[in-house]
Amino acid sequence: MYMEKLKKQTDKIFVGGTDTGVGKTVLSLLLMQFFYTNGYAPFYIKPIQTGCRDAYDKGSDARFIYKHVKQLTKKDPADSIVYCFREPKAPYFASRNEGKDIDLRTIQNALDKKSRIHSPVIMEAAGGLLVPVNEKILMIDLIKMTGAKPIIAARAGLGTINHTLLTIEALYKRDIQPTGIIFIDAGDKPAPQDMISENIEAVESYSGIKVAGVIGRIKDFSNPEEECYQSVISLFQRAFCRITALQSP
């Protein structure tokens, strides 16, 4: 019953970040691995990718996901990207520089198609939530459009209090409830533990949203250590229901 309830409540997940490069793709990878292990048929989608030539480019987030999820290694990462633009810019400017438009109906149709045969569909944002998608729409507006449940990926170290609280405030302003927050500490030098603890205390105190945990540096993305998934398990236990049977990959 608990797993069935979780399945109904995680139809679409939106992995948003407090900034670019905070670890959204790593969190998306762990979610994909986690859901496959727990008997789901998830799908990863990057509606808009910038900074790479195509889905097979070194900078492609879909390529990274497909390389490190064993169930996807023989499948085509191009299936997971709706729009791809060469320049590493906000989607609006990257698309404009190529003389192209981003059609939200195309994104919605791609999402609907995948949602009919996959659950959950895990969408990864491009950059932070207030990045412009076109002349009228921001990345955060895709959450409302798709009805997805947002998970916030945030840095664990210095500066994250401001960035995380601003991200949460932007969601609240649009009547969007964050599902949870996960800190990612993936730098070459780990953030001091006392700073991480203080950051968690501040974010939880001022926002009322629990930080599900901290994901540290991962040595092998194809086989992350079990502790890497504890934040994901904690998030779903808190956000959806009291589940005790979730498994780490």
C-alpha positions as CSV (number, residue, x, y, z in Angstrom):
1,M,0.0,0.0,0.0
2,Y,2.8,2.4,0.9
3,M,4.6,1.8,-2.4
4,E,1.4,2.3,-4.3
5,K,0.8,5.6,-2.6
6,L,4.3,6.7,-3.4
7,K,3.8,5.8,-7.0
8,K,0.7,7.9,-7.3
9,Q,2.4,10.9,-5.7
10,T,5.6,10.8,-7.7
11,D,4.1,10.9,-11.2
12,K,6.3,13.8,-12.2
13,I,9.4,15.1,-10.3
14,F,11.0,18.4,-11.2
15,V,14.7,18.6,-10.1
16,G,15.4,22.3,-9.8
17,G,18.5,24.0,-8.5
18,T,19.5,27.1,-6.6
19,D,22.0,27.9,-9.4
20,T,23.8,26.3,-12.3
21,G,26.3,23.6,-11.5
22,V,24.8,22.8,-8.1
23,G,24.4,19.0,-8.8
24,K,20.9,18.7,-10.4
25,T,22.2,16.0,-12.8
26,V,23.8,14.0,-10.0
27,L,20.6,14.1,-8.0
28,S,18.6,13.1,-11.1
29,L,21.0,10.2,-11.6
30,L,20.5,9.0,-8.0
31,L,16.7,9.3,-8.4
32,M,16.8,7.2,-11.6
33,Q,18.9,4.5,-9.9
34,F,16.7,4.6,-6.8
35,F,13.4,4.2,-8.6
36,Y,14.7,1.4,-10.8
37,T,15.8,-0.5,-7.7
38,N,12.4,0.0,-6.1
39,G,10.4,-1.5,-9.0
40,Y,9.5,1.6,-11.0
41,A,9.9,2.4,-14.7
42,P,11.3,5.9,-14.4
43,F,12.2,8.2,-17.3
44,Y,14.7,11.1,-17.3
45,I,14.0,14.1,-19.4
46,K,15.9,17.3,-19.9
47,P,13.4,19.6,-21.6
48,I,16.1,22.1,-22.5
49,Q,19.8,21.5,-22.7
50,T,22.3,24.3,-23.4
51,G,26.0,24.2,-23.8
52,C,26.3,21.1,-26.0
53,R,25.9,20.3,-29.7
54,D,23.7,17.3,-29.3
55,A,22.6,14.5,-26.9
56,Y,25.9,12.7,-27.4
57,D,28.2,15.6,-26.7
58,K,30.5,15.5,-23.6
59,G,28.4,18.2,-22.0
60,S,25.1,16.4,-22.4
61,D,23.4,15.7,-19.1
62,A,21.3,13.0,-20.8
63,R,24.5,11.3,-22.0
64,F,25.8,11.3,-18.4
65,I,22.6,9.7,-17.1
66,Y,22.4,7.0,-19.8
67,K,26.1,6.2,-19.2
68,H,25.7,5.5,-15.5
69,V,22.2,3.9,-15.2
70,K,22.7,0.3,-16.2
71,Q,19.1,0.0,-17.5
72,L,19.8,2.7,-20.0
73,T,23.3,2.0,-21.3
74,K,22.1,0.6,-24.6
75,K,19.4,3.2,-25.1
76,D,19.5,6.5,-27.0
77,P,20.1,9.6,-24.8
78,A,18.5,11.7,-27.6
79,D,15.1,10.4,-26.4
80,S,15.6,12.5,-23.2
81,I,16.3,15.9,-24.7
82,V,13.6,18.0,-26.2
83,Y,15.7,21.1,-27.1
84,C,19.4,21.3,-27.4
85,F,21.4,24.5,-28.0
86,R,25.2,25.0,-28.4
87,E,25.9,28.0,-26.3
88,P,26.1,27.7,-22.5
89,K,23.6,30.4,-21.8
90,A,20.1,30.8,-20.5
91,P,17.7,28.9,-22.8
92,Y,16.0,32.0,-24.1
93,F,19.3,33.6,-25.3
94,A,20.9,30.3,-26.5
95,S,17.8,29.6,-28.6
96,R,17.5,33.1,-29.9
97,N,21.1,33.1,-31.0
98,E,20.4,30.1,-33.2
99,G,17.2,31.7,-34.6
100,K,14.9,29.2,-32.9
101,D,12.0,29.3,-30.6
102,I,11.2,27.1,-27.6
103,D,7.6,25.9,-27.9
104,L,6.1,24.9,-24.5
105,R,3.6,22.7,-26.3
106,T,6.4,20.6,-27.7
107,I,7.8,20.2,-24.1
108,Q,4.3,19.3,-22.8
109,N,3.7,16.8,-25.6
110,A,7.0,15.1,-24.9
111,L,6.2,14.9,-21.2
112,D,2.7,13.5,-21.8
113,K,4.0,10.9,-24.2
114,K,6.6,9.6,-21.7
115,S,4.2,9.8,-18.7
116,R,1.9,7.3,-20.4
117,I,4.5,4.6,-20.2
118,H,6.9,5.7,-17.4
119,S,6.5,6.6,-13.8
120,P,7.9,8.7,-12.4
121,V,9.1,11.1,-15.1
122,I,12.1,13.0,-13.7
123,M,12.6,16.4,-15.3
124,E,15.8,18.3,-14.8
125,A,15.8,22.1,-15.1
126,A,18.4,24.2,-16.9
127,G,20.1,26.5,-14.5
128,G,18.2,28.1,-11.6
129,L,14.4,28.5,-11.4
130,L,14.3,32.1,-12.6
131,V,16.3,31.5,-15.8
132,P,14.3,32.7,-18.8
133,V,13.0,30.0,-21.2
134,N,11.6,32.5,-23.7
135,E,10.6,36.1,-23.7
136,K,7.6,35.4,-21.3
137,I,8.3,32.2,-19.4
138,L,10.8,31.4,-16.7
139,M,12.1,27.9,-15.8
140,I,9.9,27.9,-12.6
141,D,6.8,28.2,-14.8
142,L,7.4,24.7,-16.2
143,I,6.6,23.4,-12.7
144,K,3.1,24.9,-12.8
145,M,2.7,23.9,-16.5
146,T,3.6,20.2,-15.9
147,G,2.2,19.8,-12.4
148,A,5.4,18.3,-11.2
149,K,6.6,18.1,-7.7
150,P,9.8,20.2,-7.2
151,I,12.9,18.9,-5.4
152,I,15.6,21.6,-4.8
153,A,19.2,20.7,-5.3
154,A,21.4,23.1,-3.4
155,R,25.1,23.5,-2.5
156,A,26.1,22.4,0.9
157,G,28.7,25.1,1.6
158,L,29.0,28.9,1.7
159,G,26.3,30.9,0.1
160,T,23.6,28.3,0.1
161,I,21.4,29.9,2.8
162,N,20.7,32.9,0.6
163,H,20.3,31.0,-2.7
164,T,18.1,28.3,-1.1
165,L,15.8,30.7,0.7
166,L,15.4,32.8,-2.4
167,T,14.5,29.7,-4.4
168,I,11.9,28.7,-1.9
169,E,10.5,32.2,-1.7
170,A,10.1,32.2,-5.5
171,L,8.2,28.9,-5.3
172,Y,5.9,30.1,-2.5
173,K,5.2,33.3,-4.4
174,R,3.7,31.2,-7.2
175,D,1.8,28.9,-4.7
176,I,4.2,26.0,-5.4
177,Q,5.0,23.8,-2.4
178,P,8.6,22.4,-2.5
179,T,8.7,18.7,-2.0
180,G,12.1,18.9,-0.3
181,I,15.7,20.0,-0.3
182,I,18.9,18.0,-0.7
183,F,22.3,19.6,-0.2
184,I,25.1,18.4,-2.5
185,D,28.7,18.7,-1.4
186,A,30.6,17.6,-4.5
187,G,33.6,20.0,-4.4
188,D,37.2,18.8,-4.4
189,K,37.4,20.0,-0.8
190,P,34.3,19.1,1.4
191,A,32.5,21.9,3.2
192,P,33.2,22.1,6.9
193,Q,30.7,20.1,8.9
194,D,29.9,22.9,11.2
195,M,29.0,25.1,8.2
196,I,26.8,22.4,6.7
197,S,25.0,22.0,10.0
198,E,24.5,25.7,10.3
199,N,23.2,26.0,6.7
200,I,20.7,23.2,7.4
201,E,19.6,24.9,10.6
202,A,19.1,28.3,8.9
203,V,17.3,26.9,5.8
204,E,14.9,24.8,7.9
205,S,14.3,27.5,10.4
206,Y,13.5,30.3,8.0
207,S,11.7,28.2,5.3
208,G,9.9,25.5,7.3
209,I,11.2,23.0,4.7
210,K,13.3,20.1,5.9
211,V,16.7,19.4,4.3
212,A,16.5,15.7,3.6
213,G,20.3,15.2,3.8
214,V,23.6,15.8,2.2
215,I,25.1,14.0,-0.8
216,G,28.9,13.9,-0.8
217,R,31.4,13.5,-3.5
218,I,30.7,10.3,-5.6
219,K,33.7,8.3,-6.8
220,D,31.9,5.9,-9.1
221,F,28.6,7.3,-10.6
222,S,27.6,3.8,-11.9
223,N,27.8,2.4,-8.5
224,P,27.5,5.1,-5.8
225,E,27.9,4.1,-2.2
226,E,24.7,3.2,-0.4
227,E,24.9,6.3,1.8
228,C,24.4,8.5,-1.3
229,Y,20.8,7.4,-1.5
230,Q,19.9,8.0,2.2
231,S,18.9,11.6,1.4
232,V,16.6,10.4,-1.3
233,I,15.0,7.8,0.9
234,S,14.6,10.4,3.7
235,L,13.0,12.9,1.3
236,F,10.3,10.5,0.2
237,Q,9.7,9.2,3.7
238,R,9.1,12.7,4.9
239,A,7.3,14.1,1.9
240,F,4.8,11.4,1.0
241,C,4.3,8.8,3.6
242,R,6.0,6.8,6.3
243,I,7.7,4.1,4.2
244,T,10.1,1.7,5.7
245,A,10.6,-0.7,2.7
246,L,12.5,1.6,0.3
247,Q,15.7,0.1,-0.9
248,S,19.1,1.7,-1.8
249,P,20.5,0.4,-5.1
